[in-house]
């Protein structure tokens, strides 16, 4: 009985998406290409932007020290070079709550404009084509990096996950499902100082 309970707990941990149904996260693989002509075509047709080209500023050392390729082609992104104010939304197509939240991040991206960088991070997802097609179907145009090999080990403790980066480099992490767009807008205002219209 105890063994069964431990196995159940392990499955919940691996599924990641806390508080809702999800599909178990796949094992990472280094053989998955996230930049092919087909993927670039899907990204471009969907109007999904290329990942930001980061400058030589101080960046945000408090972010995870990983460099990840842009999903569907574009420049690699060293997370610690990203400057605030910014939001990094960690998601995966196998995470059901993430699917619900992606349109909220898109609304944030549109509402904040140049005042806030919105970057997705597609975590431990072995089907980049499916991830791009999901983003396209949801009308998502902000870019995402791809972490096929789960270099961001913080994601293993469960998705959804989001990093809020203030203009002076303070990073706040929020794990678990958001209560809606207004909840996201409140958190953005609180942790980045960027005000966006709620409601």
C-alpha positions as CSV (number, residue, x, y, z in Angstrom):
1,X,0.0,0.0,0.0
2,X,2.8,2.4,0.9
3,X,4.6,1.5,-2.3
4,X,1.5,2.3,-4.3
5,X,1.2,5.7,-2.6
6,X,4.8,6.5,-3.3
7,X,4.4,5.6,-7.0
8,X,1.2,7.8,-7.2
9,X,3.1,10.7,-5.7
10,X,5.9,10.3,-8.2
11,X,3.4,10.3,-11.1
12,X,1.8,13.5,-9.8
13,X,5.3,15.1,-9.6
14,X,6.2,14.1,-13.1
15,X,2.9,15.3,-14.6
16,X,3.8,18.7,-13.4
17,X,0.7,20.6,-14.0
18,X,-0.4,21.2,-10.4
19,X,-4.1,21.2,-9.6
20,X,-5.4,19.8,-12.8
21,X,-5.4,17.0,-15.3
22,X,-2.3,16.6,-17.4
23,X,-0.3,14.2,-19.5
24,X,2.9,12.8,-18.0
25,X,6.0,14.7,-19.0
26,X,8.0,12.7,-21.6
27,X,11.6,11.7,-21.0
28,X,14.0,14.2,-22.5
29,X,15.8,13.5,-25.7
30,X,18.7,15.3,-27.5
31,X,17.5,14.1,-30.9
32,X,14.6,16.5,-31.3
33,X,15.2,19.4,-33.7
34,X,13.4,22.6,-32.9
35,X,14.6,24.6,-35.9
36,X,13.8,23.0,-39.3
37,X,12.4,24.5,-42.5
38,X,8.9,23.0,-41.6
39,X,9.0,24.5,-38.1
40,X,10.1,27.9,-39.4
41,X,7.3,27.8,-41.9
42,X,4.7,27.1,-39.2
43,X,6.1,29.8,-36.9
44,X,6.1,32.4,-39.7
45,X,2.6,31.6,-41.0
46,X,1.3,31.8,-37.5
47,X,2.9,35.2,-37.0
48,X,4.9,34.0,-34.0
49,X,7.8,36.4,-33.4
50,X,11.4,35.4,-33.3
51,X,13.1,35.2,-29.9
52,X,14.6,38.5,-28.8
53,X,18.2,39.4,-29.7
54,X,19.7,40.2,-26.4
55,X,22.2,43.0,-25.9
56,X,25.3,43.3,-23.7
57,X,23.6,44.9,-20.7
58,X,23.8,43.5,-17.2
59,X,20.9,41.1,-17.8
60,X,19.3,39.2,-14.9
61,X,21.8,36.9,-13.1
62,X,18.9,35.7,-10.8
63,X,17.3,33.8,-13.8
64,X,18.4,30.2,-14.5
65,X,21.8,29.9,-16.2
66,X,20.6,28.2,-19.4
67,X,20.9,29.0,-23.1
68,X,18.0,27.7,-25.2
69,X,17.2,27.6,-28.9
70,X,14.2,29.5,-30.2
71,X,11.2,27.3,-31.0
72,X,10.8,27.4,-34.7
73,X,14.0,29.1,-35.5
74,X,15.7,32.3,-34.5
75,X,18.4,33.4,-32.1
76,X,19.3,31.3,-29.1
77,X,18.4,32.9,-25.7
78,X,20.7,33.0,-22.7
79,X,18.1,33.5,-20.0
80,X,20.5,35.4,-17.7
81,X,20.9,38.0,-20.5
82,X,17.2,38.8,-20.5
83,X,16.5,42.2,-19.0
84,X,13.4,43.2,-17.2
85,X,10.7,44.1,-17.0
86,X,9.9,40.6,-18.4
87,X,7.7,37.6,-17.9
88,X,9.0,34.1,-18.7
89,X,6.0,31.6,-18.9
90,X,7.1,28.0,-18.7
91,X,4.7,25.7,-20.5
92,X,4.3,22.5,-22.5
93,X,1.6,21.2,-24.8
94,X,1.2,18.1,-22.5
95,X,0.3,20.5,-19.6
96,X,-3.5,21.1,-19.7
97,X,-3.5,24.2,-17.4
98,X,-0.8,25.7,-19.6
99,X,-3.0,25.4,-22.6
100,X,-5.6,27.5,-20.7
101,X,-3.1,30.1,-19.7
102,X,-1.3,30.7,-23.0
103,X,-4.1,33.0,-24.3
104,X,-3.7,35.1,-21.1
105,X,0.0,35.6,-21.8
106,X,-0.9,36.5,-25.3
107,X,-3.3,39.2,-24.0
108,X,-0.5,40.4,-21.7
109,X,1.9,40.5,-24.7
110,X,-0.6,42.6,-26.7
111,X,-1.6,44.9,-23.8
112,X,1.9,45.6,-22.5
113,X,3.5,46.1,-25.9
114,X,7.1,47.3,-25.7
115,X,6.9,48.0,-22.0
116,X,7.3,44.3,-21.1
117,X,9.0,41.3,-22.7
118,X,6.9,38.2,-22.8
119,X,8.8,35.0,-23.5
120,X,7.5,31.4,-23.4
121,X,9.7,28.4,-22.5
122,X,8.4,25.2,-24.0
123,X,9.7,22.7,-21.4
124,X,10.5,19.0,-22.0
125,X,8.3,18.9,-25.1
126,X,9.4,16.3,-27.7
127,X,6.9,17.4,-30.3
128,X,7.9,21.0,-31.4
129,X,5.6,20.8,-34.4
130,X,2.7,20.1,-32.1
131,X,3.8,22.9,-29.7
132,X,3.9,25.4,-32.6
133,X,0.6,24.2,-34.0
134,X,-1.0,24.6,-30.5
135,X,0.4,28.2,-30.2
136,X,-0.9,29.0,-33.7
137,X,-4.4,27.6,-32.9
138,X,-4.5,29.7,-29.7
139,X,-3.4,32.9,-31.5
140,X,-0.1,33.1,-29.6
141,X,2.4,35.4,-31.3
142,X,5.0,35.9,-28.5
143,X,8.1,33.8,-29.0
144,X,9.1,30.7,-27.0
145,X,12.4,29.0,-26.5
146,X,12.6,25.2,-26.4
147,X,14.0,23.2,-23.5
148,X,13.7,19.7,-24.9
149,X,16.4,18.3,-22.6
150,X,14.9,19.8,-19.4
151,X,18.0,22.0,-18.7
152,X,15.7,24.1,-16.6
153,X,15.5,21.5,-13.8
154,X,13.2,23.8,-11.8
155,X,10.4,22.8,-14.2
156,X,10.5,19.2,-12.9
157,X,8.7,20.4,-9.8
158,X,5.6,21.1,-11.7
159,X,4.0,23.3,-14.4
160,X,2.6,25.9,-14.9
161,X,5.5,28.0,-13.8
162,X,6.3,31.7,-14.5
163,X,9.2,34.0,-13.7
164,X,8.5,37.7,-13.2
165,X,11.5,40.0,-13.8
166,X,11.5,43.5,-12.5
167,X,13.3,46.4,-14.2
168,X,16.1,46.2,-11.6
169,X,16.6,42.5,-12.0
170,X,14.6,41.1,-9.1
171,X,13.1,37.7,-10.1
172,X,9.9,36.3,-8.5
173,X,8.7,32.8,-9.2
174,X,5.1,31.7,-9.3
175,X,4.2,28.0,-9.5
176,X,0.8,26.6,-10.1
177,X,-2.3,27.7,-12.0
178,X,-3.3,31.3,-12.3
179,X,-6.9,32.2,-11.5
180,X,-7.4,34.1,-14.7
181,X,-6.1,37.0,-16.7
182,X,-6.8,39.5,-13.9
183,X,-4.7,37.4,-11.6
184,X,-1.8,37.5,-14.1
185,X,-2.2,41.3,-14.6
186,X,-2.1,41.9,-10.8
187,X,1.1,39.7,-10.5
188,X,2.7,41.6,-13.4
189,X,2.0,44.9,-11.8
190,X,3.2,43.7,-8.4
191,X,6.4,42.1,-9.5
192,X,7.4,44.1,-12.6
193,X,5.8,47.5,-12.1
194,X,4.1,47.3,-15.5
195,X,0.4,48.1,-15.4
196,X,-1.9,46.4,-17.9
197,X,-5.6,46.7,-18.3
198,X,-7.5,44.0,-16.3
199,X,-11.0,42.8,-16.9
